[in-house]
Structures are given as C-alpha cells and as structure tokens.
C-alpha cells in the first residue's frame, strides 16, 4: 500500500504547480482523498479534500479560489492544481487517503516540498 506524491518544486510568487498523488496497493475509488501541508514550525493543516466519487469538495479558506482538487479513479490518482501561489503556501504537501468503510483505515504519502520564493 503506497501513496506517492510528485510535482513539488520551487516557483515564484504568482506561479502555478500541479501536485499528483498516485495510489497503489488499494482501490483508491473507495477512499476519500485529501491534501495536507505542513510548514516549518507549524502544525499540519488540511488544504483540500475530495470524496471517493468526487462529488463533494472541501477547501481551506486560505486556498479557496486558487487551488483545485480533482481525482481520476481510473488512474488511482488525485491532483492538486495550485495557482496564484504565495510565499505562505511554502510547505511540505502530503496526500492522505481514508476508507469510506472504515475511517481507521488510512494512509499517508511521504510528502513533496513546495517552495514559493522570488
């Protein structure tokens, strides 16, 4: 069972990045998926979430209108499109999956670094 994030990097303020999280070893379509982030010295925070069928979305106030979460269940992959990036978006971004049938069954990715700096 594995979640592998990719797409992080360094970008200038106002730029864009697209993060991907590929799931393997389990059926992603039975899991709600989320993106969290953790900046140095801060607690991990929920950024965006999407239900297993993709019908409901959640965004933190700090990213509304700038970030878009989506998923492709055929590819077992969830995405986070990040536009109009700000220095305060700098953090390690983590992918998280939780089962629709057992919320004690969840998985985390290893994280990908996003740095927004001029």
Secondary structure, DSSP 8 states (H G I E B T S, - for coil): -EEEEE--EEE-TT--EEEEEEEESS-GGGEEEEEEEE-TTS--EEEEEE-TTS--EEE-TTTTTTEEEEEETTTTEEEEEE-S--GGG-EEEEEEEEESS-TT-EEE---EEEEE--
